[in-house]
Amino acid sequence: MNATDWLGSDKVKEVQMQNNKKVIWIDMDNSPHVPFFRPIIRELQARGYEVMLTARDCFQVCKLADLYGMDYQKVGVHYGKNKFMKGMGLLFRSTQLATYVMRRTPDLALSHGSRSQMILSSFLRIPTVMMTDYEFAQNIPFFRPDWLIIPEMIPESSVANHSAKIRRYSGLKEDVYVPGFQPEQGILEELGIDPRKVIVIVRPPATEAHYFKPESLELFEAAMAWLGKAEQVSMIMLPRNDGQAGYVRKKWPELLQAGKVLIPHRVIPGLNLIWYSDLVISGGGTMNREAAALGVPVYSIFRGDIGSVDKHLADCGRLTIIDSSEELPTKIELRKRDHSEDFKKTSRPALQQIVDILHLILQDL
């Protein structure tokens, strides 16, 4: 006789829930982490785990979390591009997190690159799982995660010297949440955009990131000048922060006044904007891969070290990398795409694979 026979299935589930009631601390310190962790949190809670959530107040992280109704503790801000201020801010935020985290004593710390969490977890001896999909992201000297979860297309050679235990999942990070996407109708009407125009999503490069190179900004400005002359184009500008929004308004006031460039007045989930656009031109990162995951034409103007994920997408024809301003008119097609069909959901194993990995890690703690 097994446990289900003498306890009943409901009782077995209750016992499993009690056994699994471990606490996972997730820290979100950049806007892509909000949609990424939502389904992971849901799956972890369904398996009986408790999740405590912290968020850094920058890059619209908290605004997106509020939009989705997520229960989180706001901790810290962004300290700008200056390396000294970044370093001091990193340590200060770790201290701020400590006042919250030490009340709960989590069993596992999980993030997609939170350096503050890494530092604090090391001092508090909290087992740490770090996720990344860009192998050139800068590590903190003397601080390493216990486990590293990465996409399978990142080669072994890129992580061969990493001290963490490496675990892999299939597909893209964006495959975790894109299958749950539901297009929100009326977005273009709300923004006052003529659907007959070629609608281009434009995302500036991450000018405050450690991997930023001035060539990315030069290529972004060249793209804006080229798009600004195309009569049939309407641009939806998605700056990463208020500073970038101010820069765009100051640099191209005539394009904004003419309605050629629009900066949304409220936070709108990126997937919705991408879905109703005709193409995306972005300075690298999540938005490029979100477009690729949705099947929307996407062009990268990122001029830093190209990661394995983007190389894979380029090799598969799902992403076009622009190397110079001369390639803008030769590689980018400014044309309407067919919006008549609904988003077709396909089976993508990334979410379940990641949650299964976390479950196994937690069971061994």
C-alpha positions as CSV (number, residue, x, y, z in Angstrom):
1,M,0.0,0.0,0.0
2,N,1.5,3.4,-1.0
3,A,1.1,6.7,0.7
4,T,-1.8,7.8,-1.5
5,D,-3.8,4.6,-0.6
6,W,-3.8,5.2,3.1
7,L,-3.5,9.0,3.3
8,G,-5.6,10.0,0.3
9,S,-4.3,12.2,-2.5
10,D,-5.3,15.4,-0.9
11,K,-3.4,14.5,2.3
12,V,-0.3,13.4,0.4
13,K,-0.3,16.8,-1.4
14,E,-0.6,18.6,2.0
15,V,2.3,16.6,3.4
16,Q,4.4,17.4,0.3
17,M,3.5,21.0,0.7
18,Q,4.7,21.0,4.3
19,N,7.9,19.2,3.4
20,N,8.7,21.6,0.7
21,K,7.9,24.8,2.6
22,K,11.3,26.3,2.0
23,V,11.8,30.0,1.4
24,I,13.3,31.3,-1.8
25,W,14.4,34.8,-2.0
26,I,14.2,36.4,-5.5
27,D,15.8,39.8,-6.2
28,M,14.7,41.8,-9.3
29,D,17.1,44.6,-10.1
30,N,16.3,45.2,-13.8
31,S,13.0,45.5,-15.7
32,P,13.3,42.2,-17.7
33,H,13.4,40.3,-14.4
34,V,9.7,41.2,-13.7
35,P,8.0,39.2,-16.6
36,F,10.7,36.5,-16.3
37,F,10.2,35.7,-12.7
38,R,6.4,35.9,-12.7
39,P,5.8,32.4,-14.1
40,I,8.7,31.0,-12.1
41,I,7.2,32.3,-8.9
42,R,3.8,30.9,-9.8
43,E,5.3,27.4,-10.4
44,L,7.4,27.5,-7.3
45,Q,4.4,28.4,-5.2
46,A,2.4,25.7,-6.8
47,R,5.0,23.2,-5.6
48,G,4.7,24.4,-2.0
49,Y,7.6,26.8,-1.8
50,E,7.4,30.2,-0.2
51,V,8.8,33.1,-2.2
52,M,10.0,36.4,-0.8
53,L,10.5,39.1,-3.4
54,T,12.7,42.2,-3.4
55,A,13.0,44.8,-6.2
56,R,15.3,47.7,-7.0
57,D,13.5,51.0,-7.8
58,C,15.1,51.7,-11.2
59,F,14.5,51.0,-14.9
60,Q,10.7,50.7,-14.3
61,V,11.2,47.5,-12.2
62,C,8.8,48.6,-9.5
63,K,6.3,50.1,-12.0
64,L,6.1,46.8,-13.9
65,A,5.8,44.8,-10.7
66,D,3.0,47.1,-9.6
67,L,1.3,46.7,-13.0
68,Y,1.3,42.9,-12.5
69,G,0.2,43.1,-8.9
70,M,3.3,41.4,-7.5
71,D,4.0,41.4,-3.8
72,Y,7.5,42.7,-3.2
73,Q,9.7,44.8,-1.0
74,K,11.2,47.9,-2.6
75,V,14.9,48.1,-1.8
76,G,17.5,50.5,-3.3
77,V,17.9,52.5,-6.4
78,H,20.3,52.9,-9.3
79,Y,23.5,55.0,-8.7
80,G,24.3,56.0,-12.2
81,K,27.2,55.3,-14.6
82,N,30.1,56.4,-12.4
83,K,32.1,53.3,-11.4
84,F,32.9,54.6,-7.9
85,M,29.2,55.4,-7.2
86,K,28.1,52.1,-8.7
87,G,30.5,50.2,-6.3
88,M,29.3,52.2,-3.3
89,G,25.7,51.8,-4.3
90,L,26.2,48.1,-4.7
91,L,27.5,47.8,-1.1
92,F,24.8,50.1,0.2
93,R,22.0,48.2,-1.4
94,S,23.4,44.9,0.0
95,T,23.2,46.5,3.5
96,Q,19.6,47.7,2.8
97,L,18.7,44.2,1.7
98,A,20.1,42.7,4.9
99,T,17.6,44.5,7.1
100,Y,14.8,42.8,5.3
101,V,16.3,39.4,4.5
102,M,17.6,38.7,8.0
103,R,14.0,38.7,9.3
104,R,13.1,35.8,7.0
105,T,16.2,33.6,6.7
106,P,15.6,32.3,3.2
107,D,16.9,28.8,2.2
108,L,17.9,29.8,-1.3
109,A,18.8,33.1,-3.1
110,L,17.8,33.4,-6.7
111,S,18.3,36.2,-9.3
112,H,19.2,36.9,-12.9
113,G,22.4,38.7,-12.1
114,S,21.8,40.6,-8.9
115,R,25.2,41.6,-7.6
116,S,23.8,43.0,-4.3
117,Q,22.1,39.7,-3.6
118,M,25.3,37.8,-4.4
119,I,27.3,39.9,-1.9
120,L,24.8,39.7,0.9
121,S,24.2,35.9,0.4
122,S,27.9,35.2,0.6
123,F,28.1,37.0,4.0
124,L,25.0,35.3,5.3
125,R,25.9,31.9,3.9
126,I,22.7,31.6,1.9
127,P,23.1,29.2,-1.0
128,T,22.8,31.2,-4.2
129,V,21.6,30.5,-7.7
130,M,22.6,33.0,-10.4
131,M,21.0,32.9,-13.8
132,T,22.5,34.7,-16.9
133,D,22.1,34.5,-20.6
134,Y,25.1,36.8,-21.5
135,E,28.5,35.2,-20.8
136,F,30.3,38.6,-20.9
137,A,28.4,40.0,-17.9
138,Q,30.9,41.3,-15.4
139,N,31.4,39.2,-12.2
140,I,32.2,40.5,-8.8
141,P,35.7,39.6,-7.6
142,F,35.7,37.0,-4.7
143,F,31.9,36.5,-4.9
144,R,30.5,33.5,-6.9
145,P,27.2,31.7,-6.9
146,D,26.8,28.1,-5.9
147,W,24.8,27.3,-9.0
148,L,24.7,28.9,-12.4
149,I,21.7,28.3,-14.7
150,I,22.3,29.2,-18.3
151,P,20.8,28.6,-21.8
152,E,22.1,25.5,-23.5
153,M,23.6,27.5,-26.4
154,I,26.2,29.1,-24.2
155,P,29.3,26.9,-24.9
156,E,31.2,25.0,-22.2
157,S,34.3,27.0,-23.0
158,S,32.6,30.2,-21.8
159,V,32.0,28.9,-18.3
160,A,34.8,26.4,-18.0
161,N,36.6,28.4,-15.3
162,H,33.4,29.1,-13.3
163,S,33.4,27.6,-9.8
164,A,29.6,27.2,-9.7
165,K,27.8,24.1,-10.6
166,I,26.4,24.6,-14.1
167,R,22.9,23.7,-15.0
168,R,21.3,24.4,-18.4
169,Y,17.8,24.9,-20.0
170,S,16.5,24.8,-23.5
171,G,15.8,27.9,-25.6
172,L,15.8,31.5,-24.5
173,K,15.2,33.2,-21.2
174,E,12.3,34.8,-22.9
175,D,10.7,31.4,-23.6
176,V,9.9,31.2,-19.9
177,Y,7.2,33.9,-20.2
178,V,6.4,34.4,-23.9
179,P,4.1,31.3,-24.0
180,G,1.8,33.0,-21.5
181,F,1.5,36.1,-23.6
182,Q,-1.9,37.5,-24.4
183,P,-2.1,40.4,-26.8
184,E,-3.8,43.5,-25.4
185,Q,-5.9,45.1,-28.1
186,G,-6.2,48.8,-28.4
187,I,-2.6,49.7,-27.7
188,L,-2.0,51.5,-30.9
189,E,-5.3,53.4,-30.6
190,E,-4.3,54.5,-27.1
191,L,-1.0,55.8,-28.2
192,G,-2.5,57.6,-31.2
193,I,-0.5,55.7,-33.8
194,D,-1.7,55.3,-37.4
195,P,-1.7,51.5,-38.0
196,R,-1.1,52.1,-41.7
197,K,2.4,53.3,-40.9
198,V,5.4,51.1,-40.6
199,I,5.6,50.9,-36.8
200,V,9.2,50.6,-35.4
201,I,10.0,49.9,-31.8
202,V,13.3,51.6,-30.9
203,R,15.3,50.9,-27.8
204,P,18.5,52.9,-27.0
205,P,21.6,51.0,-25.8
206,A,22.2,50.5,-22.1
207,T,24.5,53.5,-21.7
208,E,25.0,52.9,-18.0
209,A,26.0,49.2,-18.3
210,H,29.6,48.1,-17.7
211,Y,29.6,46.5,-21.2
212,F,28.5,49.7,-23.0
213,K,30.6,51.0,-25.9
214,P,30.2,54.4,-27.5
215,E,29.8,52.8,-30.9
216,S,26.4,51.6,-29.8
217,L,25.2,55.1,-29.1
218,E,26.6,56.3,-32.4
219,L,24.8,53.6,-34.3
220,F,21.6,54.4,-32.4
221,E,21.8,58.1,-33.4
222,A,22.5,57.1,-37.0
223,A,19.4,54.8,-36.9
224,M,17.3,57.7,-35.6
225,A,18.5,60.0,-38.3
226,W,17.7,57.4,-41.0
227,L,14.3,56.5,-39.6
228,G,13.4,60.2,-39.2
229,K,13.7,60.7,-42.9
230,A,11.4,57.8,-43.8
231,E,8.0,59.2,-44.4
232,Q,6.1,56.0,-43.8
233,V,7.6,55.3,-40.4
234,S,6.3,55.9,-36.9
235,M,8.6,55.2,-34.0
236,I,7.7,54.0,-30.5
237,M,10.7,55.0,-28.4
238,L,11.3,52.9,-25.2
239,P,14.0,54.6,-23.2
240,R,15.5,52.6,-20.3
241,N,15.1,55.4,-17.8
242,D,14.1,59.1,-17.4
243,G,17.6,60.2,-18.3
244,Q,17.4,58.6,-21.7
245,A,13.9,59.9,-22.2
246,G,15.2,63.4,-21.6
247,Y,18.1,62.9,-23.9
248,V,15.7,61.8,-26.8
249,R,13.5,64.8,-26.2
250,K,16.4,67.2,-26.3
251,K,18.1,65.5,-29.3
252,W,15.1,65.1,-31.6
253,P,12.4,67.6,-30.5
254,E,11.2,68.0,-34.1
255,L,10.5,64.3,-34.4
256,L,8.4,64.3,-31.2
257,Q,6.6,67.5,-32.1
258,A,5.6,66.0,-35.5
259,G,4.4,62.8,-33.9
260,K,7.1,60.8,-35.7
261,V,8.5,59.6,-32.4
262,L,6.3,58.7,-29.4
263,I,7.4,57.9,-25.9
264,P,4.6,56.1,-24.1
265,H,3.2,58.0,-21.1
266,R,2.7,54.9,-19.0
267,V,4.4,51.6,-18.5
268,I,3.3,49.1,-21.2
269,P,4.5,45.5,-21.2
270,G,7.1,45.2,-23.9
271,L,5.6,42.1,-25.5
272,N,2.4,44.0,-26.3
273,L,4.3,46.8,-28.1
274,I,6.5,44.4,-29.9
275,W,3.6,42.3,-31.1
276,Y,1.8,45.3,-32.6
277,S,4.9,46.7,-34.2
278,D,6.3,45.8,-37.6
279,L,10.0,45.6,-36.6
280,V,12.3,46.3,-33.6
281,I,15.6,48.1,-33.6
282,S,17.3,47.8,-30.2
283,G,20.6,48.3,-28.5
284,G,20.8,44.8,-27.4
285,G,19.4,42.8,-24.5
286,T,16.0,41.3,-23.7
287,M,13.9,43.3,-26.2
288,N,15.8,41.8,-29.1
289,R,15.2,38.3,-27.8
290,E,11.6,39.0,-27.0
291,A,11.0,40.0,-30.6
292,A,12.8,36.9,-31.8
293,A,10.6,34.8,-29.4
294,L,7.5,36.4,-30.9
295,G,8.6,36.0,-34.5
296,V,8.8,39.8,-35.1
297,P,11.7,41.1,-37.3
298,V,14.4,42.5,-35.1
299,Y,17.7,44.3,-35.7
300,S,20.5,44.7,-33.1
301,I,22.6,47.8,-32.9
302,F,24.5,46.5,-29.9
303,R,28.2,47.0,-30.5
304,G,29.6,45.3,-27.5
305,D,30.8,41.6,-27.3
306,I,28.1,39.6,-29.0
307,G,26.9,36.8,-26.7
308,S,26.3,33.2,-27.7
309,V,22.5,33.6,-27.5
310,D,22.4,36.4,-30.0
311,K,24.9,34.6,-32.3
312,H,22.6,31.6,-32.3
313,L,19.6,33.8,-33.2
314,A,21.5,35.5,-35.9
315,D,22.7,32.1,-37.4
316,C,19.0,31.0,-37.3
317,G,17.8,34.1,-39.1
318,R,15.8,35.2,-36.1
319,L,18.0,38.3,-35.4
320,T,19.9,40.6,-37.7
321,I,23.0,42.3,-36.3
322,I,23.8,45.7,-37.7
323,D,27.5,46.5,-37.7
324,S,27.6,50.0,-39.1
325,S,25.4,52.9,-40.2
326,E,26.0,51.9,-43.8
327,E,24.2,48.7,-43.1
328,L,21.0,50.4,-41.9
329,P,19.3,50.9,-45.3
330,T,20.8,47.7,-46.8
331,K,19.8,45.2,-44.0
332,I,16.7,46.7,-42.4
333,E,13.4,46.2,-44.3
334,L,10.9,49.0,-43.5
335,R,7.7,47.2,-44.4
336,K,4.4,46.2,-42.8
337,R,4.0,42.7,-41.5
338,D,0.9,40.6,-41.2
339,H,-0.9,41.2,-37.9
340,S,-4.0,39.3,-38.9
341,E,-3.2,36.1,-37.0
342,D,-3.3,35.7,-33.2
343,F,-0.1,34.8,-31.4
344,K,0.4,31.1,-31.8
345,K,1.5,29.5,-28.6
346,T,4.0,26.6,-28.9
347,S,5.4,24.3,-26.3
348,R,8.6,25.7,-24.8
349,P,10.2,23.6,-22.0
350,A,12.4,26.4,-20.5
351,L,10.0,27.2,-17.6
352,Q,9.5,23.7,-16.4
353,Q,13.2,22.9,-16.8
354,I,14.3,25.8,-14.7
355,V,11.7,25.1,-12.0
356,D,12.8,21.4,-12.0
357,I,16.4,22.4,-11.5
358,L,15.5,24.7,-8.6
359,H,13.4,21.9,-7.1
360,L,16.3,19.5,-7.2
361,I,18.6,22.1,-5.7
362,L,16.2,22.8,-2.9
363,Q,15.7,19.1,-2.1
364,D,19.4,18.7,-1.6
365,L,19.7,21.6,0.8
